[in-house]
Amino acid sequence: SNSPQEIINKLNNDSLNILYAGAYIRIIQSFWKRKGYPINDRLDILATLYSTGLFKTNGNLREPNKNPKPNYFGKKADYYYLIFTKE
């Protein structure tokens, strides 16, 4: 994209924004794995990081750690995933 408006337009497009979301989640997974903390099987943490972002409000990077805690969104995502995947 060449401008912020192009990014906004793409994010408002239902067929494109899901691709951006998937790519962002993959970036999060790769970053944590490179730092030594794979979270591929931690939907609660993936959802938390998706909702909060990789950067804190002050611009600092959120550093991966061995004991991550989910936020409300992460807990809800995990809860509904378990409901939808029950046999």
Biopython code that builds the backbone (N, CA, C, O; Angstrom):
import numpy as np
from Bio.PDB.StructureBuilder import StructureBuilder

atoms = [
    (1, "SER", "N", (0.839, -1.181, 0.000)),
    (1, "SER", "CA", (0.000, 0.000, 0.000)),
    (1, "SER", "C", (0.884, 1.245, 0.000)),
    (1, "SER", "O", (1.939, 1.278, 0.635)),
    (2, "ASN", "N", (0.436, 2.252, -0.716)),
    (2, "ASN", "CA", (1.210, 3.483, -0.845)),
    (2, "ASN", "C", (0.773, 4.580, 0.118)),
    (2, "ASN", "O", (1.446, 5.605, 0.230)),
    (3, "SER", "N", (-0.331, 4.384, 0.807)),
    (3, "SER", "CA", (-0.815, 5.439, 1.698)),
    (3, "SER", "C", (-1.632, 4.819, 2.830)),
    (3, "SER", "O", (-2.114, 3.692, 2.717)),
    (4, "PRO", "N", (-1.780, 5.564, 3.914)),
    (4, "PRO", "CA", (-2.638, 5.080, 4.997)),
    (4, "PRO", "C", (-4.076, 4.824, 4.523)),
    (4, "PRO", "O", (-4.728, 3.891, 4.991)),
    (5, "GLN", "N", (-4.561, 5.646, 3.604)),
    (5, "GLN", "CA", (-5.932, 5.458, 3.117)),
    (5, "GLN", "C", (-6.080, 4.137, 2.372)),
    (5, "GLN", "O", (-7.117, 3.484, 2.483)),
    (6, "GLU", "N", (-5.062, 3.732, 1.614)),
    (6, "GLU", "CA", (-5.119, 2.436, 0.929)),
    (6, "GLU", "C", (-5.193, 1.299, 1.940)),
    (6, "GLU", "O", (-5.926, 0.332, 1.732)),
    (7, "ILE", "N", (-4.453, 1.404, 3.014)),
    (7, "ILE", "CA", (-4.496, 0.373, 4.061)),
    (7, "ILE", "C", (-5.885, 0.330, 4.686)),
    (7, "ILE", "O", (-6.443, -0.748, 4.888)),
    (8, "ILE", "N", (-6.437, 1.487, 4.989)),
    (8, "ILE", "CA", (-7.779, 1.553, 5.569)),
    (8, "ILE", "C", (-8.797, 0.929, 4.635)),
    (8, "ILE", "O", (-9.660, 0.169, 5.075)),
    (9, "ASN", "N", (-8.705, 1.243, 3.344)),
    (9, "ASN", "CA", (-9.638, 0.664, 2.368)),
    (9, "ASN", "C", (-9.534, -0.850, 2.327)),
    (9, "ASN", "O", (-10.550, -1.541, 2.247)),
    (10, "LYS", "N", (-8.315, -1.371, 2.381)),
    (10, "LYS", "CA", (-8.123, -2.824, 2.356)),
    (10, "LYS", "C", (-8.669, -3.473, 3.626)),
    (10, "LYS", "O", (-9.266, -4.548, 3.572)),
    (11, "LEU", "N", (-8.464, -2.822, 4.759)),
    (11, "LEU", "CA", (-8.970, -3.378, 6.011)),
    (11, "LEU", "C", (-10.493, -3.330, 6.079)),
    (11, "LEU", "O", (-11.105, -4.132, 6.785)),
    (12, "ASN", "N", (-11.107, -2.407, 5.361)),
    (12, "ASN", "CA", (-12.569, -2.341, 5.308)),
    (12, "ASN", "C", (-13.166, -3.321, 4.307)),
    (12, "ASN", "O", (-14.386, -3.472, 4.240)),
    (13, "ASN", "N", (-12.321, -3.986, 3.532)),
    (13, "ASN", "CA", (-12.766, -4.962, 2.537)),
    (13, "ASN", "C", (-12.798, -6.338, 3.199)),
    (13, "ASN", "O", (-11.761, -6.860, 3.609)),
    (14, "ASP", "N", (-13.999, -6.926, 3.302)),
    (14, "ASP", "CA", (-14.147, -8.202, 4.005)),
    (14, "ASP", "C", (-13.297, -9.324, 3.431)),
    (14, "ASP", "O", (-12.853, -10.195, 4.179)),
    (15, "SER", "N", (-13.056, -9.329, 2.118)),
    (15, "SER", "CA", (-12.255, -10.421, 1.565)),
    (15, "SER", "C", (-10.765, -10.224, 1.765)),
    (15, "SER", "O", (-9.998, -11.179, 1.639)),
    (16, "LEU", "N", (-10.339, -9.017, 2.071)),
    (16, "LEU", "CA", (-8.912, -8.758, 2.292)),
    (16, "LEU", "C", (-8.533, -8.719, 3.768)),
    (16, "LEU", "O", (-7.443, -9.157, 4.134)),
    (17, "ASN", "N", (-9.418, -8.201, 4.624)),
    (17, "ASN", "CA", (-9.014, -8.023, 6.014)),
    (17, "ASN", "C", (-8.732, -9.341, 6.719)),
    (17, "ASN", "O", (-7.915, -9.378, 7.639)),
    (18, "ILE", "N", (-9.384, -10.420, 6.313)),
    (18, "ILE", "CA", (-9.105, -11.725, 6.921)),
    (18, "ILE", "C", (-7.684, -12.178, 6.580)),
    (18, "ILE", "O", (-7.036, -12.852, 7.381)),
    (19, "LEU", "N", (-7.206, -11.811, 5.401)),
    (19, "LEU", "CA", (-5.829, -12.146, 5.024)),
    (19, "LEU", "C", (-4.830, -11.382, 5.887)),
    (19, "LEU", "O", (-3.814, -11.932, 6.311)),
    (20, "TYR", "N", (-5.127, -10.109, 6.140)),
    (20, "TYR", "CA", (-4.263, -9.311, 7.006)),
    (20, "TYR", "C", (-4.259, -9.877, 8.428)),
    (20, "TYR", "O", (-3.207, -9.948, 9.065)),
    (21, "ALA", "N", (-5.419, -10.276, 8.920)),
    (21, "ALA", "CA", (-5.505, -10.847, 10.270)),
    (21, "ALA", "C", (-4.687, -12.134, 10.359)),
    (21, "ALA", "O", (-3.936, -12.334, 11.313)),
    (22, "GLY", "N", (-4.836, -13.008, 9.356)),
    (22, "GLY", "CA", (-4.073, -14.251, 9.340)),
    (22, "GLY", "C", (-2.572, -14.007, 9.280)),
    (22, "GLY", "O", (-1.799, -14.678, 9.964)),
    (23, "ALA", "N", (-2.167, -13.054, 8.467)),
    (23, "ALA", "CA", (-0.741, -12.729, 8.351)),
    (23, "ALA", "C", (-0.209, -12.164, 9.671)),
    (23, "ALA", "O", (0.907, -12.485, 10.079)),
    (24, "TYR", "N", (-0.996, -11.334, 10.330)),
    (24, "TYR", "CA", (-0.569, -10.748, 11.591)),
    (24, "TYR", "C", (-0.403, -11.827, 12.672)),
    (24, "TYR", "O", (0.557, -11.800, 13.443)),
    (25, "ILE", "N", (-1.338, -12.763, 12.717)),
    (25, "ILE", "CA", (-1.227, -13.861, 13.686)),
    (25, "ILE", "C", (0.010, -14.694, 13.401)),
    (25, "ILE", "O", (0.691, -15.134, 14.327)),
    (26, "ARG", "N", (0.302, -14.913, 12.131)),
    (26, "ARG", "CA", (1.504, -15.670, 11.777)),
    (26, "ARG", "C", (2.777, -14.926, 12.186)),
    (26, "ARG", "O", (3.741, -15.548, 12.631)),
    (27, "ILE", "N", (2.784, -13.611, 12.039)),
    (27, "ILE", "CA", (3.924, -12.803, 12.472)),
    (27, "ILE", "C", (4.125, -12.957, 13.984)),
    (27, "ILE", "O", (5.251, -13.122, 14.454)),
    (28, "ILE", "N", (3.036, -12.903, 14.730)),
    (28, "ILE", "CA", (3.106, -13.057, 16.184)),
    (28, "ILE", "C", (3.689, -14.427, 16.544)),
    (28, "ILE", "O", (4.586, -14.528, 17.381)),
    (29, "GLN", "N", (3.167, -15.486, 15.898)),
    (29, "GLN", "CA", (3.664, -16.835, 16.173)),
    (29, "GLN", "C", (5.156, -16.941, 15.883)),
    (29, "GLN", "O", (5.912, -17.463, 16.701)),
    (30, "SER", "N", (5.575, -16.458, 14.745)),
    (30, "SER", "CA", (6.984, -16.545, 14.347)),
    (30, "SER", "C", (7.883, -15.760, 15.298)),
    (30, "SER", "O", (8.958, -16.230, 15.668)),
    (31, "PHE", "N", (7.447, -14.573, 15.692)),
    (31, "PHE", "CA", (8.238, -13.748, 16.596)),
    (31, "PHE", "C", (8.454, -14.460, 17.926)),
    (31, "PHE", "O", (9.579, -14.532, 18.420)),
    (32, "TRP", "N", (7.390, -14.981, 18.497)),
    (32, "TRP", "CA", (7.519, -15.668, 19.783)),
    (32, "TRP", "C", (8.363, -16.936, 19.650)),
    (32, "TRP", "O", (9.160, -17.248, 20.534)),
    (33, "LYS", "N", (8.192, -17.651, 18.567)),
    (33, "LYS", "CA", (8.983, -18.872, 18.367)),
    (33, "LYS", "C", (10.473, -18.537, 18.245)),
    (33, "LYS", "O", (11.310, -19.224, 18.831)),
    (34, "ARG", "N", (10.807, -17.495, 17.493)),
    (34, "ARG", "CA", (12.207, -17.075, 17.346)),
    (34, "ARG", "C", (12.826, -16.682, 18.684)),
    (34, "ARG", "O", (14.029, -16.846, 18.889)),
    (35, "LYS", "N", (12.007, -16.165, 19.587)),
    (35, "LYS", "CA", (12.498, -15.772, 20.904)),
    (35, "LYS", "C", (12.556, -16.955, 21.876)),
    (35, "LYS", "O", (12.970, -16.796, 23.025)),
    (36, "GLY", "N", (12.139, -18.147, 21.412)),
    (36, "GLY", "CA", (12.221, -19.347, 22.240)),
    (36, "GLY", "C", (10.952, -19.717, 22.984)),
    (36, "GLY", "O", (10.972, -20.569, 23.872)),
    (37, "TYR", "N", (9.845, -19.076, 22.623)),
    (37, "TYR", "CA", (8.577, -19.346, 23.298)),
    (37, "TYR", "C", (7.471, -19.623, 22.279)),
    (37, "TYR", "O", (6.661, -18.740, 21.997)),
    (38, "PRO", "N", (7.427, -20.834, 21.724)),
    (38, "PRO", "CA", (6.373, -21.121, 20.748)),
    (38, "PRO", "C", (4.981, -21.074, 21.405)),
    (38, "PRO", "O", (4.771, -21.633, 22.481)),
    (39, "ILE", "N", (4.053, -20.404, 20.744)),
    (39, "ILE", "CA", (2.694, -20.264, 21.284)),
    (39, "ILE", "C", (1.644, -20.749, 20.285)),
    (39, "ILE", "O", (0.475, -20.376, 20.384)),
    (40, "ASN", "N", (2.052, -21.569, 19.334)),
    (40, "ASN", "CA", (1.109, -22.045, 18.315)),
    (40, "ASN", "C", (-0.098, -22.754, 18.925)),
    (40, "ASN", "O", (-1.195, -22.700, 18.370)),
    (41, "ASP", "N", (0.099, -23.413, 20.058)),
    (41, "ASP", "CA", (-0.999, -24.142, 20.687)),
    (41, "ASP", "C", (-1.659, -23.347, 21.817)),
    (41, "ASP", "O", (-2.411, -23.909, 22.613)),
    (42, "ARG", "N", (-1.383, -22.057, 21.888)),
    (42, "ARG", "CA", (-1.942, -21.196, 22.933)),
    (42, "ARG", "C", (-2.877, -20.156, 22.308)),
    (42, "ARG", "O", (-2.516, -18.990, 22.149)),
    (43, "LEU", "N", (-4.070, -20.598, 21.964)),
    (43, "LEU", "CA", (-5.047, -19.698, 21.363)),
    (43, "LEU", "C", (-5.314, -18.490, 22.256)),
    (43, "LEU", "O", (-5.484, -17.377, 21.757)),
    (44, "ASP", "N", (-5.352, -18.701, 23.572)),
    (44, "ASP", "CA", (-5.618, -17.589, 24.481)),
    (44, "ASP", "C", (-4.551, -16.495, 24.371)),
    (44, "ASP", "O", (-4.867, -15.307, 24.433)),
    (45, "ILE", "N", (-3.300, -16.898, 24.208)),
    (45, "ILE", "CA", (-2.215, -15.927, 24.102)),
    (45, "ILE", "C", (-2.185, -15.301, 22.704)),
    (45, "ILE", "O", (-1.941, -14.102, 22.567)),
    (46, "LEU", "N", (-2.432, -16.104, 21.672)),
    (46, "LEU", "CA", (-2.500, -15.553, 20.315)),
    (46, "LEU", "C", (-3.600, -14.498, 20.216)),
    (46, "LEU", "O", (-3.397, -13.432, 19.635)),
    (47, "ALA", "N", (-4.761, -14.803, 20.786)),
    (47, "ALA", "CA", (-5.872, -13.851, 20.750)),
    (47, "ALA", "C", (-5.547, -12.594, 21.560)),
    (47, "ALA", "O", (-5.889, -11.482, 21.156)),
    (48, "THR", "N", (-4.891, -12.778, 22.696)),
    (48, "THR", "CA", (-4.491, -11.629, 23.508)),
    (48, "THR", "C", (-3.559, -10.717, 22.727)),
    (48, "THR", "O", (-3.768, -9.505, 22.672)),
    (49, "LEU", "N", (-2.523, -11.306, 22.119)),
    (49, "LEU", "CA", (-1.562, -10.507, 21.362)),
    (49, "LEU", "C", (-2.188, -9.894, 20.115)),
    (49, "LEU", "O", (-1.819, -8.791, 19.713)),
    (50, "TYR", "N", (-3.127, -10.598, 19.505)),
    (50, "TYR", "CA", (-3.841, -10.032, 18.358)),
    (50, "TYR", "C", (-4.608, -8.779, 18.797)),
    (50, "TYR", "O", (-4.632, -7.774, 18.086)),
    (51, "SER", "N", (-5.228, -8.853, 19.967)),
    (51, "SER", "CA", (-6.041, -7.715, 20.425)),
    (51, "SER", "C", (-5.206, -6.556, 20.963)),
    (51, "SER", "O", (-5.603, -5.398, 20.837)),
    (52, "THR", "N", (-4.054, -6.858, 21.561)),
    (52, "THR", "CA", (-3.246, -5.791, 22.144)),
    (52, "THR", "C", (-2.159, -5.293, 21.205)),
    (52, "THR", "O", (-1.732, -4.142, 21.298)),
    (53, "GLY", "N", (-1.713, -6.158, 20.299)),
    (53, "GLY", "CA", (-0.638, -5.804, 19.389)),
    (53, "GLY", "C", (0.719, -6.209, 19.938)),
    (53, "GLY", "O", (0.867, -6.496, 21.126)),
    (54, "LEU", "N", (1.691, -6.226, 19.067)),
    (54, "LEU", "CA", (3.049, -6.579, 19.466)),
    (54, "LEU", "C", (3.762, -5.431, 20.164)),
    (54, "LEU", "O", (4.818, -5.625, 20.765)),
    (55, "PHE", "N", (3.192, -4.248, 20.087)),
    (55, "PHE", "CA", (3.823, -3.082, 20.694)),
    (55, "PHE", "C", (2.934, -2.495, 21.776)),
    (55, "PHE", "O", (1.713, -2.432, 21.633)),
    (56, "LYS", "N", (3.558, -2.071, 22.848)),
    (56, "LYS", "CA", (2.843, -1.400, 23.933)),
    (56, "LYS", "C", (2.475, 0.013, 23.476)),
    (56, "LYS", "O", (2.956, 0.483, 22.445)),
    (57, "THR", "N", (1.632, 0.677, 24.236)),
    (57, "THR", "CA", (1.198, 2.026, 23.856)),
    (57, "THR", "C", (2.354, 3.020, 23.843)),
    (57, "THR", "O", (2.275, 4.047, 23.169)),
    (58, "ASN", "N", (3.422, 2.731, 24.576)),
    (58, "ASN", "CA", (4.571, 3.634, 24.582)),
    (58, "ASN", "C", (5.541, 3.357, 23.426)),
    (58, "ASN", "O", (6.575, 4.015, 23.307)),
    (59, "GLY", "N", (5.199, 2.374, 22.573)),
    (59, "GLY", "CA", (6.028, 2.062, 21.416)),
    (59, "GLY", "C", (7.028, 0.938, 21.638)),
    (59, "GLY", "O", (7.654, 0.471, 20.687)),
    (60, "ASN", "N", (7.184, 0.500, 22.883)),
    (60, "ASN", "CA", (8.096, -0.610, 23.167)),
    (60, "ASN", "C", (7.486, -1.944, 22.757)),
    (60, "ASN", "O", (6.276, -2.149, 22.842)),
    (61, "LEU", "N", (8.340, -2.828, 22.318)),
    (61, "LEU", "CA", (7.918, -4.162, 21.915)),
    (61, "LEU", "C", (7.505, -4.977, 23.133)),
    (61, "LEU", "O", (8.157, -4.918, 24.176)),
    (62, "ARG", "N", (6.431, -5.731, 22.999)),
    (62, "ARG", "CA", (6.047, -6.670, 24.063)),
    (62, "ARG", "C", (6.995, -7.862, 23.974)),
    (62, "ARG", "O", (7.008, -8.569, 22.966)),
    (63, "GLU", "N", (7.766, -8.082, 24.990)),
    (63, "GLU", "CA", (8.748, -9.161, 24.967)),
    (63, "GLU", "C", (8.107, -10.491, 25.334)),
    (63, "GLU", "O", (7.402, -10.583, 26.339)),
    (64, "PRO", "N", (8.347, -11.528, 24.524)),
    (64, "PRO", "CA", (7.859, -12.863, 24.856)),
    (64, "PRO", "C", (8.437, -13.338, 26.189)),
    (64, "PRO", "O", (9.536, -12.944, 26.581)),
    (65, "ASN", "N", (7.685, -14.182, 26.868)),
    (65, "ASN", "CA", (8.154, -14.741, 28.132)),
    (65, "ASN", "C", (7.582, -16.127, 28.329)),
    (65, "ASN", "O", (6.663, -16.538, 27.620)),
    (66, "LYS", "N", (8.124, -16.841, 29.288)),
    (66, "LYS", "CA", (7.713, -18.235, 29.480)),
    (66, "LYS", "C", (6.378, -18.374, 30.189)),
    (66, "LYS", "O", (5.818, -19.470, 30.222)),
    (67, "ASN", "N", (5.853, -17.307, 30.751)),
    (67, "ASN", "CA", (4.599, -17.395, 31.497)),
    (67, "ASN", "C", (3.616, -16.299, 31.074)),
    (67, "ASN", "O", (3.244, -15.457, 31.891)),
    (68, "PRO", "N", (3.193, -16.303, 29.800)),
    (68, "PRO", "CA", (2.273, -15.255, 29.348)),
    (68, "PRO", "C", (0.884, -15.436, 29.942)),
    (68, "PRO", "O", (0.445, -16.557, 30.200)),
    (69, "LYS", "N", (0.212, -14.335, 30.152)),
    (69, "LYS", "CA", (-1.142, -14.339, 30.714)),
    (69, "LYS", "C", (-2.126, -13.784, 29.688)),
    (69, "LYS", "O", (-1.868, -12.752, 29.070)),
    (70, "PRO", "N", (-3.262, -14.476, 29.508)),
    (70, "PRO", "CA", (-4.263, -13.961, 28.565)),
    (70, "PRO", "C", (-5.050, -12.797, 29.159)),
    (70, "PRO", "O", (-5.238, -12.705, 30.372)),
    (71, "ASN", "N", (-5.502, -11.915, 28.278)),
    (71, "ASN", "CA", (-6.416, -10.865, 28.711)),
    (71, "ASN", "C", (-7.851, -11.379, 28.540)),
    (71, "ASN", "O", (-8.060, -12.551, 28.225)),
    (72, "TYR", "N", (-8.816, -10.519, 28.745)),
    (72, "TYR", "CA", (-10.220, -10.907, 28.642)),
    (72, "TYR", "C", (-10.536, -11.476, 27.256)),
    (72, "TYR", "O", (-11.200, -12.507, 27.141)),
    (73, "PHE", "N", (-10.063, -10.805, 26.214)),
    (73, "PHE", "CA", (-10.318, -11.262, 24.846)),
    (73, "PHE", "C", (-9.713, -12.651, 24.614)),
    (73, "PHE", "O", (-10.348, -13.513, 24.006)),
    (74, "GLY", "N", (-8.503, -12.861, 25.090)),
    (74, "GLY", "CA", (-7.842, -14.153, 24.938)),
    (74, "GLY", "C", (-8.586, -15.268, 25.651)),
    (74, "GLY", "O", (-8.720, -16.372, 25.123)),
    (75, "LYS", "N", (-9.070, -14.975, 26.850)),
    (75, "LYS", "CA", (-9.840, -15.977, 27.606)),
    (75, "LYS", "C", (-11.137, -16.319, 26.881)),
    (75, "LYS", "O", (-11.521, -17.486, 26.801)),
    (76, "LYS", "N", (-11.806, -15.303, 26.355)),
    (76, "LYS", "CA", (-13.067, -15.540, 25.632)),
    (76, "LYS", "C", (-12.831, -16.341, 24.350)),
    (76, "LYS", "O", (-13.597, -17.251, 24.034)),
    (77, "ALA", "N", (-11.780, -16.003, 23.619)),
    (77, "ALA", "CA", (-11.465, -16.738, 22.390)),
    (77, "ALA", "C", (-11.218, -18.209, 22.701)),
    (77, "ALA", "O", (-11.714, -19.086, 21.994)),
    (78, "ASP", "N", (-10.463, -18.479, 23.744)),
    (78, "ASP", "CA", (-10.170, -19.850, 24.150)),
    (78, "ASP", "C", (-11.445, -20.575, 24.562)),
    (78, "ASP", "O", (-11.654, -21.732, 24.196)),
    (79, "TYR", "N", (-12.291, -19.898, 25.319)),
    (79, "TYR", "CA", (-13.561, -20.467, 25.776)),
    (79, "TYR", "C", (-14.437, -20.878, 24.595)),
    (79, "TYR", "O", (-14.956, -21.994, 24.559)),
    (80, "TYR", "N", (-14.599, -19.979, 23.635)),
    (80, "TYR", "CA", (-15.454, -20.291, 22.492)),
    (80, "TYR", "C", (-14.832, -21.321, 21.563)),
    (80, "TYR", "O", (-15.545, -22.112, 20.945)),
    (81, "TYR", "N", (-13.531, -21.317, 21.462)),
    (81, "TYR", "CA", (-12.866, -22.353, 20.666)),
    (81, "TYR", "C", (-13.180, -23.730, 21.250)),
    (81, "TYR", "O", (-13.487, -24.664, 20.510)),
    (82, "LEU", "N", (-13.105, -23.855, 22.555)),
    (82, "LEU", "CA", (-13.391, -25.137, 23.195)),
    (82, "LEU", "C", (-14.849, -25.552, 22.980)),
    (82, "LEU", "O", (-15.136, -26.732, 22.778)),
    (83, "ILE", "N", (-15.755, -24.600, 23.023)),
    (83, "ILE", "CA", (-17.176, -24.906, 22.772)),
    (83, "ILE", "C", (-17.379, -25.383, 21.334)),
    (83, "ILE", "O", (-18.080, -26.369, 21.106)),
    (84, "PHE", "N", (-16.776, -24.696, 20.364)),
    (84, "PHE", "CA", (-16.987, -25.028, 18.963)),
    (84, "PHE", "C", (-16.292, -26.316, 18.548)),
    (84, "PHE", "O", (-16.690, -26.942, 17.565)),
    (85, "THR", "N", (-15.277, -26.716, 19.268)),
    (85, "THR", "CA", (-14.529, -27.918, 18.868)),
    (85, "THR", "C", (-14.920, -29.151, 19.668)),
    (85, "THR", "O", (-14.370, -30.231, 19.450)),
    (86, "LYS", "N", (-15.867, -29.003, 20.591)),
    (86, "LYS", "CA", (-16.341, -30.184, 21.343)),
    (86, "LYS", "C", (-17.007, -31.145, 20.368)),
    (86, "LYS", "O", (-17.685, -30.740, 19.424)),
    (87, "GLU", "N", (-16.797, -32.394, 20.619)),
    (87, "GLU", "CA", (-17.441, -33.408, 19.761)),
    (87, "GLU", "C", (-18.752, -33.844, 20.326)),
    (87, "GLU", "O", (-19.428, -34.688, 19.738)),
]
sb = StructureBuilder()
sb.init_structure("model")
sb.init_model(0)
sb.init_chain("A")
sb.init_seg("    ")
for serial, (resi, resn, name, xyz) in enumerate(atoms, 1):
    if name == "N":
        sb.init_residue(resn, " ", resi, " ")
    sb.init_atom(name, np.array(xyz, "f"), 0.0, 1.0, " ", f" {name:<3s}", serial, name[0])
structure = sb.get_structure()
